[in-house]
Amino acid sequence: MTNKTQTHNKNSIMEALLASKTIKNIRKGEEIDATILKLSKKAVLFDLGAKAHAVLGDRELRQVATYLPYLEKGQNIAVRVVSEESRDGYPVVSLQRFFDKGKWKILESKKEKEETIEVVCGEYGKGGVFIDFMGIRGVIPKIQLTQEFLQDPSKLQGQRIEVKVLEVDEAKNRLVVSKKAAELNISQKELKERFDKIKEGETYEANVLGASEFGIFCEIDGVEGLVHISEISWEKVTNASIYVKPGDTIKVLVVEKNAGDLKLNLSIKRLQSDPWKDIQKRYPKDKEHKGEVIRKERYGYFVRLEPGVEGLIHISKLTGEENINIGDTVGVFIERINTKERRISLVLPQREKPIFYR
């Protein structure tokens, strides 16, 4: 903007102020509903009613550029009087209430209208990529990133990007946004329709987006889902990424639908037979069973009897003279089975039948 244009804007505002014939009895600290008469980066003029005008203070005027897309001439807005008379003779008002509260209303409006907002990306953490919108801290969950950033979300740090608002809650200071929804122009209404068509207890094919310490992130017809790490296999899973890779198609069972955030809880293991079903019939106490030693803990050795079924030889059941190594196949007897907690206590064979059989 040229100096000539800036001078013209200031003169226009001063002319409007001078045209005010009636000044209201305005007190410092008073909250007033005002109407925006003129709006620019250099000056903001308000009508306080009864032809009384006021201007925005210099300090806040330096901030107003950020909010210009969300303000418009003729808009009614709450202001607070910070000075009853400036050096030019006119009241000075503050928009701090709007700066503090109005931005949440902007977010709610953007979510309702499914419009995009611009955010600044910060560091990547467990919850996703942290973002800033007008001082409000939010997050882009990893699953809401586009494909190019799924493998290395940290590349977004410092970038200004367009996103869509998924969740906004001022009371909880919660803001969740999506880069994918903005880039692919995904409609929440359409997403809700897709979500409603998916049925709990039914099996679907899901597209794998990625894996983390939480489990496998995937989509069913564009609807976000998670196979929690505990739902991948009946066996203990410590690394979900060894089971899948991005782009894979897997069969999943819909365990639960979360209508609040349009997300799905999914399972792979429930599509397979539960190895603990009728386990006491398959592993009677009076018979020796074979298993593989899979890990050692300070309290004993874990033995895999079959995929998804492990038992513990507690250290108190050992003499200390046994030579047991990881990977060994050993014979064991069942001491106790707790089907509710899915635990099996094992003992090694003895020369005489264990005392609990007598």
C-alpha positions as CSV (number, residue, x, y, z in Angstrom):
1,M,0.0,0.0,0.0
2,T,1.4,3.4,-1.0
3,N,1.9,6.3,1.4
4,K,-0.7,8.2,-0.6
5,T,-3.3,5.4,-0.1
6,Q,-2.5,5.1,3.7
7,T,-3.0,8.9,4.1
8,H,-6.3,8.7,2.2
9,N,-7.5,5.9,4.5
10,K,-6.6,7.8,7.7
11,N,-8.2,11.0,6.3
12,S,-11.4,9.1,5.4
13,I,-11.7,7.7,9.0
14,M,-11.0,11.1,10.6
15,E,-13.7,12.6,8.3
16,A,-16.2,10.0,9.5
17,L,-15.2,10.8,13.1
18,L,-15.6,14.5,12.6
19,A,-19.0,13.9,11.1
20,S,-20.2,12.4,14.4
21,K,-22.5,15.0,16.0
22,T,-23.7,13.3,19.1
23,I,-21.3,11.5,21.5
24,K,-22.7,9.0,24.0
25,N,-21.8,9.1,27.7
26,I,-19.1,6.5,27.4
27,R,-17.2,5.1,30.5
28,K,-13.9,3.3,30.6
29,G,-14.3,-0.5,31.0
30,E,-17.8,-0.5,29.6
31,E,-18.9,-3.3,27.2
32,I,-20.7,-2.0,24.1
33,D,-22.2,-3.6,21.0
34,A,-20.7,-1.8,18.1
35,T,-20.9,-1.9,14.3
36,I,-17.8,-1.9,12.1
37,L,-17.9,1.1,9.8
38,K,-14.5,0.9,8.2
39,L,-11.9,-1.9,8.2
40,S,-8.3,-2.0,7.1
41,K,-4.9,-3.0,8.5
42,K,-4.2,0.7,9.2
43,A,-7.4,1.6,11.1
44,V,-10.7,0.2,12.3
45,L,-13.7,2.5,12.9
46,F,-16.8,1.5,15.0
47,D,-20.2,3.0,15.3
48,L,-21.3,2.8,19.0
49,G,-24.8,4.1,18.3
50,A,-26.4,7.5,18.4
51,K,-23.7,8.7,15.9
52,A,-20.9,8.1,18.4
53,H,-17.8,6.7,16.8
54,A,-14.7,5.0,18.2
55,V,-11.4,3.6,17.0
56,L,-9.4,0.5,17.7
57,G,-6.3,1.0,19.9
58,D,-2.8,1.0,18.3
59,R,-1.6,-2.1,20.1
60,E,-4.5,-4.2,18.9
61,L,-4.4,-2.6,15.5
62,R,-1.1,-4.4,15.0
63,Q,-2.9,-7.8,15.6
64,V,-6.0,-7.1,13.5
65,A,-4.4,-8.3,10.2
66,T,-4.7,-11.9,11.4
67,Y,-8.4,-11.5,12.0
68,L,-9.3,-9.5,8.9
69,P,-10.7,-12.6,7.1
70,Y,-13.2,-13.0,9.9
71,L,-14.3,-9.4,10.2
72,E,-16.4,-7.4,7.8
73,K,-17.9,-3.9,7.3
74,G,-21.4,-3.8,8.9
75,Q,-20.6,-6.6,11.3
76,N,-22.0,-6.2,14.9
77,I,-19.4,-7.0,17.5
78,A,-18.8,-6.5,21.2
79,V,-16.1,-4.0,22.2
80,R,-14.7,-2.7,25.5
81,V,-13.9,1.0,26.1
82,V,-10.2,1.3,27.1
83,S,-10.0,5.1,26.9
84,E,-12.8,7.6,27.0
85,E,-10.9,10.1,24.9
86,S,-7.7,9.6,22.8
87,R,-5.4,12.5,21.8
88,D,-7.6,13.0,18.8
89,G,-10.6,13.4,21.1
90,Y,-12.4,10.1,20.3
91,P,-12.9,7.0,22.4
92,V,-10.6,4.0,22.0
93,V,-12.0,0.5,22.2
94,S,-10.7,-3.1,22.5
95,L,-11.5,-6.2,20.5
96,Q,-9.7,-8.5,23.0
97,R,-13.0,-10.3,23.8
98,F,-13.3,-11.1,20.1
99,F,-9.7,-12.2,19.9
100,D,-10.1,-14.5,22.9
101,K,-13.6,-15.8,22.3
102,G,-14.4,-15.0,18.7
103,K,-11.8,-17.4,17.4
104,W,-13.7,-20.3,18.9
105,K,-16.8,-19.1,17.2
106,I,-14.9,-18.9,14.0
107,L,-13.8,-22.5,14.4
108,E,-17.4,-23.6,15.2
109,S,-18.6,-21.8,12.1
110,K,-15.9,-23.3,9.9
111,K,-16.7,-26.8,11.2
112,E,-20.5,-26.3,10.5
113,K,-19.9,-24.9,7.0
114,E,-17.1,-27.4,6.4
115,E,-14.7,-24.6,5.3
116,T,-10.9,-24.7,5.6
117,I,-8.7,-22.8,8.0
118,E,-5.0,-22.0,7.8
119,V,-2.9,-23.4,10.7
120,V,0.8,-23.4,11.5
121,C,2.3,-26.9,12.1
122,G,4.5,-27.6,15.2
123,E,6.3,-30.7,16.4
124,Y,5.1,-34.3,15.9
125,G,4.2,-36.2,19.1
126,K,2.2,-39.3,20.1
127,G,-1.1,-37.6,19.4
128,G,-0.2,-36.4,16.0
129,V,1.1,-33.1,14.5
130,F,0.5,-30.2,16.9
131,I,-0.9,-27.1,15.2
132,D,-1.6,-23.4,16.1
133,F,-4.7,-21.4,15.1
134,M,-4.7,-17.8,16.4
135,G,-3.0,-19.0,19.6
136,I,-5.3,-22.1,20.0
137,R,-3.3,-25.3,20.2
138,G,-4.7,-28.3,18.3
139,V,-3.7,-31.5,16.7
140,I,-3.8,-33.3,13.3
141,P,-4.1,-37.0,14.2
142,K,-1.6,-39.1,12.2
143,I,-4.5,-40.9,10.4
144,Q,-5.7,-37.4,9.2
145,L,-2.5,-36.7,7.3
146,T,-2.2,-37.1,3.6
147,Q,-0.2,-40.1,2.3
148,E,3.0,-38.1,1.6
149,F,3.4,-37.3,5.3
150,L,2.2,-40.6,6.9
151,Q,5.7,-42.0,7.1
152,D,7.4,-38.8,8.3
153,P,4.9,-36.4,9.9
154,S,7.8,-34.2,11.2
155,K,8.2,-32.8,7.7
156,L,5.2,-30.6,8.3
157,Q,6.9,-28.7,11.2
158,G,6.9,-24.9,10.5
159,Q,4.6,-25.2,7.5
160,R,1.3,-23.2,7.0
161,I,-1.3,-25.5,5.7
162,E,-5.1,-25.7,5.0
163,V,-7.1,-28.0,7.1
164,K,-10.7,-28.8,8.0
165,V,-12.1,-28.8,11.5
166,L,-13.2,-32.2,12.8
167,E,-13.7,-31.4,16.5
168,V,-13.9,-28.1,18.4
169,D,-14.7,-27.8,22.1
170,E,-13.9,-24.5,23.9
171,A,-14.8,-25.9,27.3
172,K,-12.2,-28.7,26.9
173,N,-9.8,-26.5,25.0
174,R,-9.9,-29.2,22.3
175,L,-9.3,-28.7,18.5
176,V,-8.8,-31.6,16.1
177,V,-8.3,-30.9,12.4
178,S,-7.7,-32.9,9.2
179,K,-5.2,-32.2,6.4
180,K,-6.6,-35.1,4.4
181,A,-10.2,-33.8,4.6
182,A,-9.1,-30.4,3.3
183,E,-6.9,-31.8,0.5
184,L,-9.4,-34.4,-0.7
185,N,-12.4,-32.1,0.0
186,I,-14.1,-34.8,2.1
187,S,-17.6,-33.8,3.3
188,Q,-18.5,-34.5,6.9
189,K,-22.1,-35.1,5.8
190,E,-21.0,-37.7,3.2
191,L,-18.6,-39.2,5.8
192,K,-21.5,-39.5,8.3
193,E,-23.6,-41.3,5.6
194,R,-20.8,-43.7,5.0
195,F,-20.3,-44.2,8.7
196,D,-24.0,-45.0,9.2
197,K,-23.9,-47.7,6.6
198,I,-21.2,-49.7,8.4
199,K,-22.7,-52.2,10.8
200,E,-21.2,-53.5,14.1
201,G,-20.5,-57.2,14.1
202,E,-20.0,-57.4,10.3
203,T,-16.8,-58.1,8.4
204,Y,-15.3,-55.6,5.9
205,E,-12.2,-55.1,3.8
206,A,-10.1,-52.2,5.1
207,N,-7.3,-50.3,3.5
208,V,-4.2,-50.0,5.7
209,L,-2.9,-46.5,6.3
210,G,-0.1,-47.2,8.7
211,A,0.9,-48.8,12.0
212,S,2.1,-47.4,15.3
213,E,2.5,-48.5,18.9
214,F,-1.3,-48.3,19.3
215,G,-2.1,-50.7,16.5
216,I,-3.1,-50.6,12.8
217,F,-4.7,-47.5,11.3
218,C,-7.0,-48.2,8.4
219,E,-10.1,-47.1,6.5
220,I,-13.4,-48.7,5.5
221,D,-14.9,-46.7,2.6
222,G,-13.1,-43.6,3.8
223,V,-14.2,-44.1,7.5
224,E,-11.3,-44.1,9.9
225,G,-10.7,-47.2,12.0
226,L,-8.2,-48.6,14.4
227,V,-7.2,-52.3,15.0
228,H,-5.8,-51.9,18.5
229,I,-2.6,-53.8,19.1
230,S,-4.5,-56.2,21.4
231,E,-7.0,-57.0,18.6
232,I,-4.4,-58.0,16.0
233,S,-3.8,-61.5,17.1
234,W,-4.6,-64.0,19.8
235,E,-0.8,-64.1,20.4
236,K,0.9,-61.2,22.2
237,V,1.8,-58.5,19.7
238,T,4.5,-55.9,20.5
239,N,5.1,-54.5,17.0
240,A,2.1,-54.0,14.7
241,S,4.2,-53.0,11.7
242,I,5.4,-56.6,11.2
243,Y,1.8,-57.7,10.3
244,V,1.0,-55.0,7.7
245,K,2.3,-52.3,5.5
246,P,0.6,-49.1,4.2
247,G,-1.6,-50.0,1.1
248,D,-2.4,-53.5,2.3
249,T,-6.0,-54.7,2.2
250,I,-7.1,-56.7,5.3
251,K,-10.3,-58.3,6.6
252,V,-11.5,-56.8,9.8
253,L,-14.5,-57.2,12.1
254,V,-16.3,-54.0,13.3
255,V,-16.3,-54.3,17.1
256,E,-17.7,-50.8,18.0
257,K,-18.8,-47.6,16.3
258,N,-18.1,-44.3,17.9
259,A,-20.7,-41.9,16.6
260,G,-19.1,-38.9,18.5
261,D,-16.1,-38.8,16.3
262,L,-17.1,-41.1,13.4
263,K,-14.5,-43.7,14.2
264,L,-14.4,-47.5,14.2
265,N,-12.9,-50.0,16.6
266,L,-11.9,-53.0,14.6
267,S,-10.5,-56.5,15.2
268,I,-8.5,-59.0,13.1
269,K,-8.2,-61.7,15.8
270,R,-12.0,-62.1,16.3
271,L,-12.3,-63.4,12.8
272,Q,-10.3,-66.4,13.9
273,S,-11.3,-69.1,16.3
274,D,-10.5,-68.2,20.0
275,P,-7.8,-70.7,21.0
276,W,-9.0,-70.5,24.6
277,K,-12.4,-72.0,23.8
278,D,-12.7,-75.4,25.4
279,I,-9.1,-75.1,26.5
280,Q,-9.5,-77.3,29.6
281,K,-10.7,-80.2,27.4
282,R,-7.7,-79.9,25.1
283,Y,-5.2,-79.6,28.0
284,P,-6.2,-82.1,30.7
285,K,-4.1,-82.1,33.9
286,D,-3.2,-85.8,33.7
287,K,-1.4,-85.6,30.4
288,E,2.0,-84.3,29.5
289,H,2.0,-81.5,26.8
290,K,4.7,-80.1,24.6
291,G,5.5,-76.4,24.2
292,E,8.2,-73.9,23.1
293,V,10.0,-71.7,25.6
294,I,9.5,-68.2,24.1
295,R,10.8,-65.8,26.8
296,K,12.3,-65.6,30.2
297,E,11.2,-63.2,32.9
298,R,12.5,-62.7,36.4
299,Y,9.6,-64.7,37.8
300,G,9.9,-67.7,35.4
301,Y,9.6,-69.0,31.8
302,F,6.8,-68.6,29.3
303,V,6.0,-71.6,27.2
304,R,3.8,-71.4,24.0
305,L,1.5,-74.4,23.9
306,E,-0.1,-73.2,20.6
307,P,-0.5,-69.8,18.9
308,G,-2.3,-67.6,21.3
309,V,-2.0,-69.9,24.3
310,E,1.0,-69.4,26.7
311,G,1.7,-70.8,30.1
312,L,4.1,-69.8,32.9
313,I,6.5,-72.1,34.7
314,H,7.0,-70.0,37.9
315,I,10.4,-69.7,39.3
316,S,9.1,-71.3,42.6
317,K,8.4,-74.5,40.6
318,L,12.1,-74.8,39.6
319,T,15.0,-76.2,41.5
320,G,17.6,-74.0,39.8
321,E,19.3,-77.1,38.3
322,E,17.2,-77.1,35.1
323,N,18.9,-76.2,31.8
324,I,16.1,-74.2,30.0
325,N,16.9,-72.0,26.9
326,I,14.7,-69.8,24.7
327,G,13.5,-71.9,21.7
328,D,13.7,-75.2,23.6
329,T,10.8,-77.6,23.3
330,V,9.8,-78.8,26.7
331,G,7.3,-81.2,28.2
332,V,5.0,-79.7,30.8
333,F,2.0,-80.5,33.0
334,I,-0.9,-78.2,33.6
335,E,-1.1,-77.1,37.2
336,R,-3.9,-74.6,36.9
337,I,-6.0,-72.8,34.2
338,N,-7.7,-69.5,34.8
339,T,-9.9,-69.0,31.7
340,K,-11.2,-65.6,32.9
341,E,-7.7,-64.1,33.1
342,R,-6.3,-66.4,30.3
343,R,-3.5,-67.7,32.5
344,I,-2.0,-71.1,32.7
345,S,0.4,-72.3,35.4
346,L,2.8,-75.0,34.3
347,V,5.2,-77.4,35.9
348,L,7.9,-79.5,34.5
349,P,7.5,-83.3,34.5
350,Q,8.8,-85.1,37.7
351,R,10.0,-88.6,38.2
352,E,6.9,-89.2,40.2
353,K,3.6,-87.8,39.3
354,P,3.2,-84.3,40.8
355,I,1.6,-84.2,44.3
356,F,-1.5,-82.4,43.1
357,Y,-2.6,-85.5,41.2
358,R,-2.7,-87.7,44.3
